Amino acid sequence: MSRRKLLVSFPPLTGGQRDRIQKLALAHDFDTVFCDDPGLAEAEVADAEVLFSFNSSLVKNAKNLKWVCTPSAGVDHFLDKVRDTGITLTCSSGAYGVTIAEHIVMMTLEIMRRRPDYIRLKEERQWEQHLPVRSLFGSRVTFAGTGDIGNETAVRIRGFMPSCMTGVNRRGHNPDNIYDRIVTLDRIDEVLPETDVLILSLPATAETIGLLNRDRLQKLPKDSYIINVGRGNVLDEKALEQMLRAGQIGGAALDVFEKEPLDKDSTLWDCPRLILTTHAAGNWTLPHTVEKIVNLFADDFENYCSGKKMRQIVDIDAGYNVR
């Protein structure tokens, strides 16, 4: 009888992490194949029972697949590929909070403290000490998305002593009482006029795609700021750019976009009042993130092999892990 097969296609893994996964698999009578090359992985996945990879295109070639674990927190690129197939999908939500929260704090402070302007002044060799700046102290901060990323960010933002931290989520719960108040997603219009900093960490779902349309963006105060690290299709990019260029909003920092990679001729590259990063807030460049991903996978691998319910299961209809 042939042994069960685990295919791992996740290049950032260290040698020690690969050894750990292999030993865990052997303890449950799985053979492990590590395949960092996407082309070779396509051949190897044909008889795999378990796939640990961010490459959703591998699913179509898998005939025996029962479980896919993606190292990503977002799963929108997997949903249609596993829907109605009987394949269980798990994700790595919970692994990215630390690194993305630090990125959000960095971008928020840079845009409020005028860092892009000081970079320009340095390049022009101009000495300017009186640029007006804003502070998180006393600001009203709204977190659209109160999962791992939103919560880790809120914990850090709290130290800057904002006047109010409002969480916006689907279920109306206040995790660990982090937020001063919670409103449900369908009431977001109520809080936008009272928001100085809007932090978006929402997944792409039927409820969130296009949520921040032109009308809602215009509800924000003229001197407010938007930070988006969730998904680019949550807000109307063109409307935001027009408002930034017209001075109708204080500033924005975007790490995600409607189309990625961003076209080289996109006008967003030189848009004023905009800090732009290349979907790098999370990524796998921080060792802590990769270690957390491995821990989450290892825990669910034990659950899978023992017949217990996995903790990271994605609700296909909701589009995210609803635990």
N, C-alpha and C positions, 0 to 999 in steps of 0.2 A: 504494500500500500504506500503510495507516494505521500510525502510530508506536505503539510500546508505551507503556503508561500506568502511572505510579506515582502512587498516591493517598497523600497525607500528611495525617493528621488528628491532630495533636499540638500543641495550642495553646501549650505552654511554649517552643517554638522561638523563638529570636531571629531578627532579620532577617538577620544574618550567617550563621546556621546554615541558614536557608531558602535563601539564595543558594548556599551550598556544596552542599546536596543537589541543587538544580536544575542546577548546572553539572556535577555528577557524573552526573546522569541524562542530560543532553544529550550528554555524551561517549559514552554507550552507547545513543544513539538512543531515549531515553525522554522522553516528555512528563511533566511533573510538575504535578499539581493539588494545591494546598494548600487544605484545607477544614476549618476549625475548627468549623463548625456541624455537629452530628451529623445533623440532618435533611437538610442539603444533601449531606453525605458519603454518605448512603444512596443517593442518586441517582447520584452520581459513581462509586461503587464497582462499578457493574454491569459495566463493561468494563475494569476495572483488572487488570493482571497482577500487580502488587506493591502490597501495602498496608502502610503504616507507621502503626499506630494501636493504642491500648489498648482500643478499642471493639470487643468481640467480636461484637456484634450485626450489624456490617457484613458479616460473612462470608456470612450467609444470602442476601444480595442480589447476591453477586459470582459471575458466571457464568464468568469467564475467569481467576479468581484462581489463581496458582501458588505464591505465597509471601506469608506474613504475618509481619511483624516487630512484636512488641509492645514498647513502651518499658518495660514492667513486667518485673520479675524473675520474679514468680509468674505461672503460666500456667493455673491450674486452671479459670479461666472460659473459656478457649479450647479446651480439650482435646476436649470432646464435639462442638464445632462444626467441628473440622477432621479428626476421626478418620474414617478410611476415605474421605476425599475426594480424596486425592492432593495436597492442599495442604501445603507445607512450612511448619512453624512455627518461628520463631526468637524468642529472648527477649533481654532486656537484663541478664541476670545478669552481675555483674562491674562494674556501674555504681553500685551502691548501698552498697558496703562502707564507704566513708569516712563518708558522712552517717549511716548507721544505726549504725555503730560508735561515733560520737560520741554519738548518742542513747542507746545502751546504757550507755556510761560515765556519762553524765549521770544516767540513771535509777537506775543501781546506786548511785552515790554519794549521791543524794538519799534513797533508801530506807534505806541503811545509816547515813547521817549524820543521819537524822530531819528532813529538810527540811520535810515536811508539818506536823510538830509545831511547828517554829519559825515557819512561816507562821501557824498557828493562834495561837500565843503573841503574835505581832505584832498580829494582829487584836484580840486580847483585851488588848493592852498590858500583857502580863505579862513580867517579867524573870526568866528561868530559865536558869541556866548549867550545870546538872548532869544533863541528859538522857543516859542511857547510849547510846553509839554503838558501831558495829562498823566494822571496817576491811577493805579488800581485802588489806592486808598480812597475810600468813600464812594467808589463806583458801584453801579448796579450791574451785576454780571448774571447773564442768563446762559444756562447750559442746556442746549437742545440735544439730548442724549445723556442718560445717566447710567450707562454701563460702566465697565472697568475704566475706560478712557476718561469719561466725564467725571467719574468719582475720584480718580487719582488726581485729575486736574483740580477739582474743587478743593481737595485737601490742601493742595499747594497754594491755590489762590487765596484760601482763607487766611493764610499768614500775612497777606498784604492788607488785611482789614478792609474789605469792600463793605459798603453800606448794606448790601443785600445780595444773596446768592439764590437764584431761582432755578429749579430743575424742571425740565419739560420732558415727559416721557409718556409712553402709551398707557401704562397701568395706573398712574397716579400714586405710586409708592415713593417713599423717601428713604433710600438705602442708608442705614446706620445714622439717620437724621443728619446727613451731611449738609443738606440745603435748608435755607431759612423758610422756603415754601416750595411746593410742588404744584404744577398745573399739568393737566393732560394735554396731549398733542393737539387735540381739537380746540384747545383754548389758547393756542400760542399767540393769536392776534391780541389778546388782552395784555400780554407782557411786553410785546415788542416796543410800544411807545415808552415803556419804562426801563429800557435797556441801554446801558452805556457800552457794554461789551457782550457780544453774542458769540458763544463758542459752540460750533456744530461738530458733533461726533456721531452723526446718525448713519445707520446702514441704508443701503438702497433697497427700499421696499415699496409696495404699492401705496402705502400711506405717506412715504417721505419723498419720493421722486417729485421734483417740482414744488416742494413745500414752500421754499422761500422764493416765490414768484415776485414779479415787479411790484404788485400791490402791497405785498407784505414787506418787502424791502423798504418801501416808501413810508411804512409805519414807524420805522426806526428813527430816533432823533438824528438831526443833521450831523452832529459831531460824534456819532457812535462808531463802533468798530466791529468788524466781522472776522472771525477766525474759523476756517473750515478744514478739518482733518478727516472728515467722514467719507463722503462720496461726492464727487463733483456735480452729479445730476440732481442733488438736493436743492441747489439754488440756481437761479437764472443768471448765468455768467454775463450775458450781454447786458442785461439790465444793471447788474452790479458795476460793470465797467463804465457804462454811461453815467451812472451816478458818481462814481469816483472822479471821472474826468470833469464832471460839472460841479464838483465840490459839494455834492448833495449828501455825502457821507464822509465821516472822518477818515476812515482808512480800512484796509482789509489785508488779511494774510491768508493765502490759499496754498494748500499742499496737495489738493486734489482737484481734478478738472473733468469737464464733461467728456472730453476726448483726451486720451493719454497714449503716447507722449504728446505734449502740446506742440502744435505745428511751429516750425521755426519762424514763420511769417505771422504768427498770431500777434494781435495788437496788445495782448495782455503782458507781453514781455516788457513793454515800455510804458505800461499804464501807471500814471502817478498815484500816489497814496496806496500802492499795492506792494506787499512783500510776497514773493513767489518762491516756493520750494517745490522740488520735483518728486512728489509723492514719496518723500524720504523721512517723514516724521516717525513712521514705525520701522518698516524695513527689517532686516536681520543683521544690522551692523553693530548693535549693542549685544555683547555676549549674554547679558542677563536675560534678554528677550529670547534668544535661542534656547537657553537652558530651561526657561519656563515652558516653552513650546514642547520640549522633550519631556518634561515632567508631566504635562497635561496628557500627552500621547501615551506615556508609560502607564499612567493611572487608568486611562480608558482601555488600554490593551489588556491590563489585568481584569478589568470589568468584563470586557468582551469575551475573554477566554474562560471566565468563570460563570458566564451567563447572567451577569448583573447588568443593570441599566447603566449605560455610559452617561457621564456628566456633561459632555460637550456636544450632545446631539443637537442638530439643527432642525428646527421646525420648518419644513420646506415651504409651507404656505406663508408663514410669517416672514421667512427669509433670514432668520438669525437664531442663535441659541437663546431660548426663552427661560433658561434656568434662573 
